[in-house]
Amino acid sequence: MTNNNDKMSREEAGRKGGETTAKNHDKEFYQEIGQKGGEATSENHDKEFYQEIGQKGGEATSENHDKEFYQEIGEKGGEARANQRDGSDDGKMSREEAGRKGGGKSRR
């Protein structure tokens, strides 16, 4: 979609740039920039920042989901932890690995 002067809109330029980037980079590229972003965020924000966004996210989730949703994710989490204790490798990362990949964000 172009405007009257045959110039690309900002939206279209962004979309095309994103598509080109996606074609030229693999999963590891996105993991690396995500990790860098997480590290930069953790350096620029304190514990209260994470508590606030966590609370907002929890409130938004609770507004959009019912009791059955929480029962289902609780059951899945319990099964995953039981499998982890049994020594089975289901391809899911440990809490420690998730913490490292998350950029070392502080917990409550």
Secondary structure, 3 states (H helix, E strand, C coil): CECCCCCECHHHHHHHHHHHHHHHCCHHHHHHHHHHHHHHHHHHCCHHHHHHHHHHHHHHHHHHCCHHHHHHHHHHHHHHHHHHHCCCCCCCCCHHHHHHHCCCCCCC
